[in-house]
Amino acid sequence: MTLIKVDEVAKICNVKQQTAYALIAKINKEMEEKGYLVIKGRVNKEYLLKRFGIGETKEDASN
């Protein structure tokens, strides 16, 4: 698990820092609702990429 800060979220999502903070808060809220512990101001990179549909999928890996 990799936790990333607002700068990296902004870069990945191509948004300003203010929007990145809002995304972090939303993702962390989702994770808390699923029973995960979260750290304010940081987000799980893998979960963020999954939610945005970014990165390798199982179909991509099999090709």
Secondary structure, 3 states (H helix, E strand, C coil): CCEECHHHHHHHHCCCHHHHHHHHHHHHHHHHHCCCCCCCCCEEHHHHHHHCCCCCCHHHHHC
